[in-house]
Amino acid sequence: MTARKGVSRPCSSRRHRGERVKDEVYRQMFLLEESRPGAEMGLALALLQAWMAADSEPQPGGELDWLKKISPICLQMIEASLQGSESGRQCIQ
């Protein structure tokens, strides 16, 4: 018996969802690097959604390992951006 076209397999849909989550985190990281307003919150939310997705559908290996590597980088980016905008406000005043 062969699989019908248009019927997605649970493994591939889970993988596709995981790729979308990763893409969103990377997109938010780029927006933060461009100093877009509100990008800190966007990245924090994307990262939180990635952790929630990984926790709700545990997959062996990849996704959780990726989150453990990317999370500290994202947090450093958020902190640096917030510190930079805070010091910029102090200079203006």
Jmol script that loads the backbone (N, CA, C; Angstrom):
load data "model"
ATOM      1  N   MET A   1       0.842  -1.172   0.000  1.00  0.00           N
ATOM      2  CA  MET A   1       0.000   0.000   0.000  1.00  0.00           C
ATOM      3  C   MET A   1       0.892   1.241   0.000  1.00  0.00           C
ATOM      4  N   THR A   2       0.614   2.183  -0.867  1.00  0.00           N
ATOM      5  CA  THR A   2       1.417   3.402  -0.955  1.00  0.00           C
ATOM      6  C   THR A   2       0.670   4.560  -0.317  1.00  0.00           C
ATOM      7  N   ALA A   3       1.430   5.555   0.109  1.00  0.00           N
ATOM      8  CA  ALA A   3       0.822   6.744   0.715  1.00  0.00           C
ATOM      9  C   ALA A   3       0.191   7.598  -0.377  1.00  0.00           C
ATOM     10  N   ARG A   4      -0.963   8.157  -0.056  1.00  0.00           N
ATOM     11  CA  ARG A   4      -1.635   9.020  -1.021  1.00  0.00           C
ATOM     12  C   ARG A   4      -1.007  10.405  -1.019  1.00  0.00           C
ATOM     13  N   LYS A   5      -1.086  11.073  -2.162  1.00  0.00           N
ATOM     14  CA  LYS A   5      -0.586  12.434  -2.263  1.00  0.00           C
ATOM     15  C   LYS A   5      -1.457  13.338  -1.401  1.00  0.00           C
ATOM     16  N   GLY A   6      -0.826  14.328  -0.774  1.00  0.00           N
ATOM     17  CA  GLY A   6      -1.564  15.288   0.038  1.00  0.00           C
ATOM     18  C   GLY A   6      -1.762  14.843   1.481  1.00  0.00           C
ATOM     19  N   VAL A   7      -1.453  13.602   1.783  1.00  0.00           N
ATOM     20  CA  VAL A   7      -1.579  13.123   3.150  1.00  0.00           C
ATOM     21  C   VAL A   7      -0.201  13.230   3.786  1.00  0.00           C
ATOM     22  N   SER A   8      -0.107  14.095   4.780  1.00  0.00           N
ATOM     23  CA  SER A   8       1.202  14.272   5.406  1.00  0.00           C
ATOM     24  C   SER A   8       1.417  13.249   6.503  1.00  0.00           C
ATOM     25  N   ARG A   9       2.630  12.876   6.648  1.00  0.00           N
ATOM     26  CA  ARG A   9       2.987  11.935   7.694  1.00  0.00           C
ATOM     27  C   ARG A   9       3.290  12.720   8.966  1.00  0.00           C
ATOM     28  N   PRO A  10       2.944  12.166  10.125  1.00  0.00           N
ATOM     29  CA  PRO A  10       3.183  12.891  11.378  1.00  0.00           C
ATOM     30  C   PRO A  10       4.628  13.308  11.567  1.00  0.00           C
ATOM     31  N   CYS A  11       5.575  12.472  11.206  1.00  0.00           N
ATOM     32  CA  CYS A  11       6.991  12.792  11.383  1.00  0.00           C
ATOM     33  C   CYS A  11       7.387  13.989  10.523  1.00  0.00           C
ATOM     34  N   SER A  12       6.958  13.999   9.277  1.00  0.00           N
ATOM     35  CA  SER A  12       7.348  15.096   8.391  1.00  0.00           C
ATOM     36  C   SER A  12       6.645  16.389   8.778  1.00  0.00           C
ATOM     37  N   SER A  13       5.401  16.325   9.244  1.00  0.00           N
ATOM     38  CA  SER A  13       4.716  17.553   9.654  1.00  0.00           C
ATOM     39  C   SER A  13       5.343  18.106  10.922  1.00  0.00           C
ATOM     40  N   ARG A  14       5.773  17.220  11.811  1.00  0.00           N
ATOM     41  CA  ARG A  14       6.455  17.652  13.030  1.00  0.00           C
ATOM     42  C   ARG A  14       7.774  18.321  12.677  1.00  0.00           C
ATOM     43  N   ARG A  15       8.490  17.738  11.733  1.00  0.00           N
ATOM     44  CA  ARG A  15       9.770  18.300  11.283  1.00  0.00           C
ATOM     45  C   ARG A  15       9.542  19.652  10.623  1.00  0.00           C
ATOM     46  N   HIS A  16       8.487  19.739   9.813  1.00  0.00           N
ATOM     47  CA  HIS A  16       8.165  20.995   9.134  1.00  0.00           C
ATOM     48  C   HIS A  16       7.841  22.076  10.163  1.00  0.00           C
ATOM     49  N   ARG A  17       7.080  21.736  11.177  1.00  0.00           N
ATOM     50  CA  ARG A  17       6.728  22.679  12.234  1.00  0.00           C
ATOM     51  C   ARG A  17       7.991  23.131  12.964  1.00  0.00           C
ATOM     52  N   GLY A  18       8.895  22.192  13.225  1.00  0.00           N
ATOM     53  CA  GLY A  18      10.154  22.532  13.870  1.00  0.00           C
ATOM     54  C   GLY A  18      10.991  23.487  13.038  1.00  0.00           C
ATOM     55  N   GLU A  19      10.992  23.297  11.731  1.00  0.00           N
ATOM     56  CA  GLU A  19      11.731  24.190  10.836  1.00  0.00           C
ATOM     57  C   GLU A  19      11.114  25.584  10.829  1.00  0.00           C
ATOM     58  N   ARG A  20       9.788  25.665  10.876  1.00  0.00           N
ATOM     59  CA  ARG A  20       9.127  26.975  10.921  1.00  0.00           C
ATOM     60  C   ARG A  20       9.492  27.717  12.200  1.00  0.00           C
ATOM     61  N   VAL A  21       9.542  26.995  13.319  1.00  0.00           N
ATOM     62  CA  VAL A  21       9.908  27.605  14.596  1.00  0.00           C
ATOM     63  C   VAL A  21      11.340  28.131  14.529  1.00  0.00           C
ATOM     64  N   LYS A  22      12.250  27.333  13.987  1.00  0.00           N
ATOM     65  CA  LYS A  22      13.638  27.770  13.841  1.00  0.00           C
ATOM     66  C   LYS A  22      13.733  28.999  12.944  1.00  0.00           C
ATOM     67  N   ASP A  23      13.014  28.975  11.838  1.00  0.00           N
ATOM     68  CA  ASP A  23      13.031  30.112  10.915  1.00  0.00           C
ATOM     69  C   ASP A  23      12.564  31.387  11.608  1.00  0.00           C
ATOM     70  N   GLU A  24      11.546  31.273  12.441  1.00  0.00           N
ATOM     71  CA  GLU A  24      11.023  32.453  13.136  1.00  0.00           C
ATOM     72  C   GLU A  24      12.041  32.986  14.137  1.00  0.00           C
ATOM     73  N   VAL A  25      12.719  32.114  14.849  1.00  0.00           N
ATOM     74  CA  VAL A  25      13.754  32.562  15.787  1.00  0.00           C
ATOM     75  C   VAL A  25      14.859  33.288  15.020  1.00  0.00           C
ATOM     76  N   TYR A  26      15.323  32.705  13.927  1.00  0.00           N
ATOM     77  CA  TYR A  26      16.380  33.351  13.141  1.00  0.00           C
ATOM     78  C   TYR A  26      15.898  34.685  12.568  1.00  0.00           C
ATOM     79  N   ARG A  27      14.665  34.735  12.114  1.00  0.00           N
ATOM     80  CA  ARG A  27      14.123  35.983  11.565  1.00  0.00           C
ATOM     81  C   ARG A  27      14.126  37.074  12.631  1.00  0.00           C
ATOM     82  N   GLN A  28      13.715  36.717  13.840  1.00  0.00           N
ATOM     83  CA  GLN A  28      13.686  37.693  14.930  1.00  0.00           C
ATOM     84  C   GLN A  28      15.107  38.125  15.329  1.00  0.00           C
ATOM     85  N   MET A  29      16.056  37.204  15.232  1.00  0.00           N
ATOM     86  CA  MET A  29      17.450  37.563  15.519  1.00  0.00           C
ATOM     87  C   MET A  29      17.947  38.606  14.510  1.00  0.00           C
ATOM     88  N   PHE A  30      17.611  38.418  13.242  1.00  0.00           N
ATOM     89  CA  PHE A  30      18.018  39.388  12.229  1.00  0.00           C
ATOM     90  C   PHE A  30      17.355  40.741  12.466  1.00  0.00           C
ATOM     91  N   LEU A  31      16.082  40.737  12.832  1.00  0.00           N
ATOM     92  CA  LEU A  31      15.397  41.994  13.108  1.00  0.00           C
ATOM     93  C   LEU A  31      16.045  42.721  14.283  1.00  0.00           C
ATOM     94  N   LEU A  32      16.467  41.984  15.285  1.00  0.00           N
ATOM     95  CA  LEU A  32      17.131  42.594  16.430  1.00  0.00           C
ATOM     96  C   LEU A  32      18.475  43.178  16.017  1.00  0.00           C
ATOM     97  N   GLU A  33      19.199  42.475  15.170  1.00  0.00           N
ATOM     98  CA  GLU A  33      20.484  43.007  14.687  1.00  0.00           C
ATOM     99  C   GLU A  33      20.300  44.274  13.870  1.00  0.00           C
ATOM    100  N   GLU A  34      19.141  44.422  13.231  1.00  0.00           N
ATOM    101  CA  GLU A  34      18.844  45.629  12.460  1.00  0.00           C
ATOM    102  C   GLU A  34      18.317  46.750  13.353  1.00  0.00           C
ATOM    103  N   SER A  35      18.237  46.498  14.660  1.00  0.00           N
ATOM    104  CA  SER A  35      17.750  47.472  15.646  1.00  0.00           C
ATOM    105  C   SER A  35      16.310  47.898  15.372  1.00  0.00           C
ATOM    106  N   ARG A  36      15.493  46.948  14.973  1.00  0.00           N
ATOM    107  CA  ARG A  36      14.077  47.243  14.753  1.00  0.00           C
ATOM    108  C   ARG A  36      13.376  47.447  16.093  1.00  0.00           C
ATOM    109  N   PRO A  37      12.483  48.418  16.187  1.00  0.00           N
ATOM    110  CA  PRO A  37      11.758  48.640  17.444  1.00  0.00           C
ATOM    111  C   PRO A  37      10.953  47.399  17.837  1.00  0.00           C
ATOM    112  N   GLY A  38      11.045  47.024  19.104  1.00  0.00           N
ATOM    113  CA  GLY A  38      10.291  45.885  19.609  1.00  0.00           C
ATOM    114  C   GLY A  38      10.882  44.528  19.274  1.00  0.00           C
ATOM    115  N   ALA A  39      12.048  44.517  18.660  1.00  0.00           N
ATOM    116  CA  ALA A  39      12.649  43.247  18.235  1.00  0.00           C
ATOM    117  C   ALA A  39      13.064  42.382  19.427  1.00  0.00           C
ATOM    118  N   GLU A  40      13.380  43.009  20.546  1.00  0.00           N
ATOM    119  CA  GLU A  40      13.751  42.228  21.734  1.00  0.00           C
ATOM    120  C   GLU A  40      12.588  41.340  22.154  1.00  0.00           C
ATOM    121  N   MET A  41      11.411  41.936  22.196  1.00  0.00           N
ATOM    122  CA  MET A  41      10.223  41.180  22.601  1.00  0.00           C
ATOM    123  C   MET A  41       9.886  40.117  21.564  1.00  0.00           C
ATOM    124  N   GLY A  42      10.038  40.433  20.297  1.00  0.00           N
ATOM    125  CA  GLY A  42       9.771  39.457  19.240  1.00  0.00           C
ATOM    126  C   GLY A  42      10.672  38.240  19.353  1.00  0.00           C
ATOM    127  N   LEU A  43      11.949  38.476  19.628  1.00  0.00           N
ATOM    128  CA  LEU A  43      12.889  37.370  19.771  1.00  0.00           C
ATOM    129  C   LEU A  43      12.587  36.561  21.023  1.00  0.00           C
ATOM    130  N   ALA A  44      12.276  37.247  22.111  1.00  0.00           N
ATOM    131  CA  ALA A  44      11.942  36.540  23.351  1.00  0.00           C
ATOM    132  C   ALA A  44      10.716  35.653  23.160  1.00  0.00           C
ATOM    133  N   LEU A  45       9.708  36.167  22.477  1.00  0.00           N
ATOM    134  CA  LEU A  45       8.496  35.377  22.231  1.00  0.00           C
ATOM    135  C   LEU A  45       8.769  34.197  21.305  1.00  0.00           C
ATOM    136  N   ALA A  46       9.546  34.418  20.260  1.00  0.00           N
ATOM    137  CA  ALA A  46       9.870  33.327  19.332  1.00  0.00           C
ATOM    138  C   ALA A  46      10.648  32.234  20.048  1.00  0.00           C
ATOM    139  N   LEU A  47      11.563  32.632  20.916  1.00  0.00           N
ATOM    140  CA  LEU A  47      12.353  31.663  21.668  1.00  0.00           C
ATOM    141  C   LEU A  47      11.471  30.885  22.641  1.00  0.00           C
ATOM    142  N   LEU A  48      10.571  31.578  23.300  1.00  0.00           N
ATOM    143  CA  LEU A  48       9.646  30.914  24.214  1.00  0.00           C
ATOM    144  C   LEU A  48       8.750  29.930  23.461  1.00  0.00           C
ATOM    145  N   GLN A  49       8.255  30.331  22.303  1.00  0.00           N
ATOM    146  CA  GLN A  49       7.427  29.431  21.502  1.00  0.00           C
ATOM    147  C   GLN A  49       8.219  28.210  21.056  1.00  0.00           C
ATOM    148  N   ALA A  50       9.485  28.392  20.749  1.00  0.00           N
ATOM    149  CA  ALA A  50      10.327  27.264  20.346  1.00  0.00           C
ATOM    150  C   ALA A  50      10.484  26.281  21.499  1.00  0.00           C
ATOM    151  N   TRP A  51      10.688  26.794  22.710  1.00  0.00           N
ATOM    152  CA  TRP A  51      10.811  25.906  23.870  1.00  0.00           C
ATOM    153  C   TRP A  51       9.510  25.179  24.149  1.00  0.00           C
ATOM    154  N   MET A  52       8.398  25.878  24.003  1.00  0.00           N
ATOM    155  CA  MET A  52       7.101  25.252  24.236  1.00  0.00           C
ATOM    156  C   MET A  52       6.833  24.164  23.205  1.00  0.00           C
ATOM    157  N   ALA A  53       7.177  24.420  21.951  1.00  0.00           N
ATOM    158  CA  ALA A  53       6.982  23.426  20.898  1.00  0.00           C
ATOM    159  C   ALA A  53       7.869  22.207  21.133  1.00  0.00           C
ATOM    160  N   ALA A  54       9.095  22.431  21.553  1.00  0.00           N
ATOM    161  CA  ALA A  54      10.016  21.316  21.810  1.00  0.00           C
ATOM    162  C   ALA A  54       9.552  20.497  23.009  1.00  0.00           C
ATOM    163  N   ASP A  55       8.943  21.170  23.977  1.00  0.00           N
ATOM    164  CA  ASP A  55       8.472  20.479  25.176  1.00  0.00           C
ATOM    165  C   ASP A  55       7.190  19.693  24.906  1.00  0.00           C
ATOM    166  N   SER A  56       6.339  20.221  24.031  1.00  0.00           N
ATOM    167  CA  SER A  56       5.068  19.545  23.761  1.00  0.00           C
ATOM    168  C   SER A  56       5.218  18.349  22.831  1.00  0.00           C
ATOM    169  N   GLU A  57       6.214  18.402  21.953  1.00  0.00           N
ATOM    170  CA  GLU A  57       6.453  17.302  21.018  1.00  0.00           C
ATOM    171  C   GLU A  57       7.927  16.943  21.025  1.00  0.00           C
ATOM    172  N   PRO A  58       8.365  16.242  22.063  1.00  0.00           N
ATOM    173  CA  PRO A  58       9.794  15.927  22.124  1.00  0.00           C
ATOM    174  C   PRO A  58      10.242  15.060  20.950  1.00  0.00           C
ATOM    175  N   GLN A  59      11.334  15.479  20.349  1.00  0.00           N
ATOM    176  CA  GLN A  59      11.929  14.732  19.247  1.00  0.00           C
ATOM    177  C   GLN A  59      13.329  14.323  19.660  1.00  0.00           C
ATOM    178  N   PRO A  60      13.757  13.187  19.238  1.00  0.00           N
ATOM    179  CA  PRO A  60      15.118  12.779  19.592  1.00  0.00           C
ATOM    180  C   PRO A  60      16.158  13.685  18.941  1.00  0.00           C
ATOM    181  N   GLY A  61      17.065  14.193  19.775  1.00  0.00           N
ATOM    182  CA  GLY A  61      18.217  14.929  19.248  1.00  0.00           C
ATOM    183  C   GLY A  61      17.977  16.348  18.836  1.00  0.00           C
ATOM    184  N   GLY A  62      18.054  16.621  17.564  1.00  0.00           N
ATOM    185  CA  GLY A  62      18.155  17.904  16.905  1.00  0.00           C
ATOM    186  C   GLY A  62      17.543  19.123  17.530  1.00  0.00           C
ATOM    187  N   GLU A  63      16.237  19.154  17.672  1.00  0.00           N
ATOM    188  CA  GLU A  63      15.555  20.378  18.086  1.00  0.00           C
ATOM    189  C   GLU A  63      15.978  20.851  19.473  1.00  0.00           C
ATOM    190  N   LEU A  64      16.023  19.959  20.411  1.00  0.00           N
ATOM    191  CA  LEU A  64      16.395  20.335  21.776  1.00  0.00           C
ATOM    192  C   LEU A  64      17.863  20.755  21.839  1.00  0.00           C
ATOM    193  N   ASP A  65      18.713  20.063  21.132  1.00  0.00           N
ATOM    194  CA  ASP A  65      20.130  20.443  21.084  1.00  0.00           C
ATOM    195  C   ASP A  65      20.287  21.833  20.482  1.00  0.00           C
ATOM    196  N   TRP A  66      19.545  22.100  19.416  1.00  0.00           N
ATOM    197  CA  TRP A  66      19.591  23.408  18.773  1.00  0.00           C
ATOM    198  C   TRP A  66      19.144  24.491  19.744  1.00  0.00           C
ATOM    199  N   LEU A  67      18.072  24.247  20.480  1.00  0.00           N
ATOM    200  CA  LEU A  67      17.580  25.229  21.444  1.00  0.00           C
ATOM    201  C   LEU A  67      18.593  25.505  22.548  1.00  0.00           C
ATOM    202  N   LYS A  68      19.260  24.463  23.005  1.00  0.00           N
ATOM    203  CA  LYS A  68      20.271  24.644  24.058  1.00  0.00           C
ATOM    204  C   LYS A  68      21.451  25.476  23.563  1.00  0.00           C
ATOM    205  N   LYS A  69      21.740  25.412  22.274  1.00  0.00           N
ATOM    206  CA  LYS A  69      22.844  26.192  21.712  1.00  0.00           C
ATOM    207  C   LYS A  69      22.421  27.620  21.399  1.00  0.00           C
ATOM    208  N   ILE A  70      21.215  27.797  20.868  1.00  0.00           N
ATOM    209  CA  ILE A  70      20.795  29.113  20.384  1.00  0.00           C
ATOM    210  C   ILE A  70      20.268  30.011  21.501  1.00  0.00           C
ATOM    211  N   SER A  71      19.710  29.427  22.553  1.00  0.00           N
ATOM    212  CA  SER A  71      19.104  30.230  23.629  1.00  0.00           C
ATOM    213  C   SER A  71      20.082  31.192  24.296  1.00  0.00           C
ATOM    214  N   PRO A  72      21.282  30.752  24.692  1.00  0.00           N
ATOM    215  CA  PRO A  72      22.211  31.717  25.301  1.00  0.00           C
ATOM    216  C   PRO A  72      22.592  32.849  24.352  1.00  0.00           C
ATOM    217  N   ILE A  73      22.706  32.543  23.069  1.00  0.00           N
ATOM    218  CA  ILE A  73      23.033  33.572  22.082  1.00  0.00           C
ATOM    219  C   ILE A  73      21.901  34.591  22.002  1.00  0.00           C
ATOM    220  N   CYS A  74      20.672  34.089  21.953  1.00  0.00           N
ATOM    221  CA  CYS A  74      19.509  34.981  21.883  1.00  0.00           C
ATOM    222  C   CYS A  74      19.412  35.866  23.125  1.00  0.00           C
ATOM    223  N   LEU A  75      19.626  35.272  24.285  1.00  0.00           N
ATOM    224  CA  LEU A  75      19.560  36.045  25.530  1.00  0.00           C
ATOM    225  C   LEU A  75      20.634  37.121  25.570  1.00  0.00           C
ATOM    226  N   GLN A  76      21.838  36.801  25.103  1.00  0.00           N
ATOM    227  CA  GLN A  76      22.899  37.808  25.050  1.00  0.00           C
ATOM    228  C   GLN A  76      22.530  38.940  24.104  1.00  0.00           C
ATOM    229  N   MET A  77      21.925  38.593  22.970  1.00  0.00           N
ATOM    230  CA  MET A  77      21.511  39.616  22.011  1.00  0.00           C
ATOM    231  C   MET A  77      20.458  40.533  22.620  1.00  0.00           C
ATOM    232  N   ILE A  78      19.492  39.949  23.313  1.00  0.00           N
ATOM    233  CA  ILE A  78      18.424  40.737  23.933  1.00  0.00           C
ATOM    234  C   ILE A  78      19.005  41.661  25.000  1.00  0.00           C
ATOM    235  N   GLU A  79      19.848  41.113  25.867  1.00  0.00           N
ATOM    236  CA  GLU A  79      20.460  41.921  26.923  1.00  0.00           C
ATOM    237  C   GLU A  79      21.299  43.059  26.358  1.00  0.00           C
ATOM    238  N   ALA A  80      22.100  42.771  25.348  1.00  0.00           N
ATOM    239  CA  ALA A  80      22.944  43.799  24.740  1.00  0.00           C
ATOM    240  C   ALA A  80      22.097  44.892  24.105  1.00  0.00           C
ATOM    241  N   SER A  81      21.021  44.499  23.463  1.00  0.00           N
ATOM    242  CA  SER A  81      20.149  45.484  22.831  1.00  0.00           C
ATOM    243  C   SER A  81      19.474  46.370  23.867  1.00  0.00           C
ATOM    244  N   LEU A  82      19.014  45.765  24.943  1.00  0.00           N
ATOM    245  CA  LEU A  82      18.355  46.535  25.999  1.00  0.00           C
ATOM    246  C   LEU A  82      19.348  47.468  26.690  1.00  0.00           C
ATOM    247  N   GLN A  83      20.564  47.013  26.915  1.00  0.00           N
ATOM    248  CA  GLN A  83      21.576  47.871  27.533  1.00  0.00           C
ATOM    249  C   GLN A  83      21.964  49.011  26.604  1.00  0.00           C
ATOM    250  N   GLY A  84      22.053  48.720  25.318  1.00  0.00           N
ATOM    251  CA  GLY A  84      22.387  49.752  24.345  1.00  0.00           C
ATOM    252  C   GLY A  84      21.316  50.810  24.234  1.00  0.00           C
ATOM    253  N   SER A  85      20.058  50.401  24.248  1.00  0.00           N
ATOM    254  CA  SER A  85      18.974  51.383  24.149  1.00  0.00           C
ATOM    255  C   SER A  85      18.844  52.171  25.440  1.00  0.00           C
ATOM    256  N   GLU A  86      19.174  51.560  26.566  1.00  0.00           N
ATOM    257  CA  GLU A  86      19.117  52.255  27.851  1.00  0.00           C
ATOM    258  C   GLU A  86      20.208  53.314  27.936  1.00  0.00           C
ATOM    259  N   SER A  87      21.414  52.999  27.484  1.00  0.00           N
ATOM    260  CA  SER A  87      22.501  53.975  27.526  1.00  0.00           C
ATOM    261  C   SER A  87      22.263  55.100  26.504  1.00  0.00           C
ATOM    262  N   GLY A  88      21.628  54.763  25.396  1.00  0.00           N
ATOM    263  CA  GLY A  88      21.290  55.772  24.402  1.00  0.00           C
ATOM    264  C   GLY A  88      20.294  56.782  24.932  1.00  0.00           C
ATOM    265  N   ARG A  89      19.345  56.318  25.724  1.00  0.00           N
ATOM    266  CA  ARG A  89      18.369  57.228  26.337  1.00  0.00           C
ATOM    267  C   ARG A  89      19.046  58.134  27.345  1.00  0.00           C
ATOM    268  N   GLN A  90      20.015  57.628  28.092  1.00  0.00           N
ATOM    269  CA  GLN A  90      20.702  58.447  29.097  1.00  0.00           C
ATOM    270  C   GLN A  90      21.513  59.540  28.426  1.00  0.00           C
ATOM    271  N   CYS A  91      22.114  59.269  27.278  1.00  0.00           N
ATOM    272  CA  CYS A  91      22.900  60.264  26.573  1.00  0.00           C
ATOM    273  C   CYS A  91      22.035  61.380  26.025  1.00  0.00           C
ATOM    274  N   ILE A  92      20.828  61.045  25.599  1.00  0.00           N
ATOM    275  CA  ILE A  92      19.932  62.035  25.003  1.00  0.00           C
ATOM    276  C   ILE A  92      19.418  63.017  26.063  1.00  0.00           C
ATOM    277  N   GLN A  93      19.180  62.521  27.256  1.00  0.00           N
ATOM    278  CA  GLN A  93      18.599  63.366  28.301  1.00  0.00           C
ATOM    279  C   GLN A  93      19.508  64.401  28.786  1.00  0.00           C
TER     280      GLN A  93
END
end "model"
wireframe off; spacefill off
backbone 0.3
color backbone group
